[in-house]
Amino acid sequence: MNEINVTPLIDVMLVLLVIFMVTAPLLTTGVHVDLPKVKSAPMQTDESKLLVIVTSDEHVYLGKDEITGDLETKMKTNSRLQADKELYVQADENVKYGAVLRVMAAARAAGVDKLGMITDPLVVK
């Protein structure tokens, strides 16, 4: 017999593949990470994209218009948002987390596929 039997090696590799496929999703959920503060170049933004602004007193603006009623309904009826399926959220740093989360949940419920956050560039000395 001049050839090496690779059947046991293939069996071990398939078992390892199954183990990694099962455990990989478990490793990425529920992990708390404190991200480092670094200097980074600003991203190129498209000024034509729709913007939701949340002020420190929790007033919400869709574009330049203030939203006073149901945010999800306003987003569902916005033709530009429904065509692009893309939205950027710009929130004041002093606004409560819950207010931003409500805006993001309303956007997801309105069918937004791409949701981005806009921040000021951080300058580290």
C-alpha positions in Angstrom: 0.0 0.0 0.0 1.7 3.1 -1.2 -1.0 5.7 -0.3 -1.8 7.3 3.0 -5.3 6.7 4.3 -6.9 10.2 4.7 -10.3 9.0 5.8 -9.7 9.5 9.6 -8.3 13.0 8.9 -11.4 14.0 6.9 -13.6 12.7 9.7 -11.8 14.8 12.3 -11.9 17.9 10.1 -15.7 17.5 9.6 -16.3 17.1 13.3 -14.2 20.3 14.0 -16.1 22.2 11.3 -19.4 21.3 12.9 -18.1 22.3 16.3 -16.9 25.7 15.0 -20.2 26.3 13.1 -22.2 25.7 16.3 -20.0 27.7 18.7 -19.1 30.7 16.5 -22.6 32.4 16.7 -22.6 32.0 20.5 -19.3 33.8 20.9 -20.4 37.0 19.1 -23.6 37.7 21.1 -23.8 39.3 24.4 -20.2 40.4 24.7 -19.6 43.8 26.3 -16.6 45.7 24.8 -15.3 49.0 25.7 -14.1 50.4 22.4 -10.9 52.5 22.4 -10.9 56.1 21.6 -8.8 56.7 18.5 -8.3 59.3 15.9 -9.9 58.3 12.6 -10.5 59.9 9.3 -14.1 61.0 8.7 -16.2 58.9 6.3 -17.4 60.3 3.0 -21.1 61.0 3.4 -23.7 61.6 0.8 -25.5 64.8 1.7 -28.6 63.6 -0.2 -29.4 60.8 2.4 -32.3 61.3 4.8 -31.4 62.3 8.3 -33.2 61.8 11.6 -32.1 64.2 14.3 -32.8 63.7 18.1 -32.2 66.8 20.2 -31.2 66.8 23.9 -34.8 67.6 24.8 -35.9 64.5 22.8 -37.5 66.3 19.9 -37.3 64.3 16.7 -36.8 65.8 13.3 -37.1 63.8 10.0 -35.0 65.9 7.6 -35.9 69.5 8.6 -39.5 68.8 9.7 -40.3 68.1 13.4 -42.2 64.9 14.1 -44.9 65.4 16.7 -47.1 62.3 16.1 -46.3 58.6 15.6 -42.7 58.4 14.3 -43.2 55.0 12.7 -46.3 56.1 10.8 -44.4 59.2 9.5 -41.5 57.0 8.4 -43.8 54.5 6.6 -45.5 57.3 4.7 -42.2 59.1 3.7 -41.7 58.2 0.0 -38.0 59.1 0.0 -37.3 56.9 2.9 -39.3 54.0 1.5 -37.5 54.3 -1.8 -33.9 54.5 -0.3 -34.5 52.1 2.6 -31.5 54.0 4.2 -31.5 56.4 7.1 -28.9 58.2 9.3 -29.5 59.0 12.9 -27.8 62.1 14.5 -28.4 62.3 18.2 -27.2 64.8 20.8 -24.7 63.2 23.2 -26.9 64.2 26.2 -30.0 62.6 25.0 -31.2 59.5 26.8 -30.4 56.1 25.3 -34.1 55.2 25.3 -35.0 58.1 23.0 -32.5 57.0 20.4 -33.5 53.4 20.7 -37.2 54.3 20.1 -36.1 56.1 16.9 -34.1 53.2 15.7 -36.9 50.7 16.4 -39.4 52.9 14.6 -37.0 53.0 11.6 -36.6 49.2 11.5 -40.4 48.8 11.8 -40.8 51.2 8.9 -38.7 49.0 6.7 -35.3 50.7 6.8 -32.6 48.2 5.8 -29.5 50.4 6.3 -29.4 52.4 9.5 -26.3 54.6 10.3 -25.2 56.7 13.2 -23.5 60.1 12.7 -21.0 61.3 15.2 -18.4 64.1 15.4 -14.8 63.0 14.8 -12.9 62.4 18.1 -9.7 64.2 18.5 -7.2 62.3 20.8 -4.2 64.1 22.1 
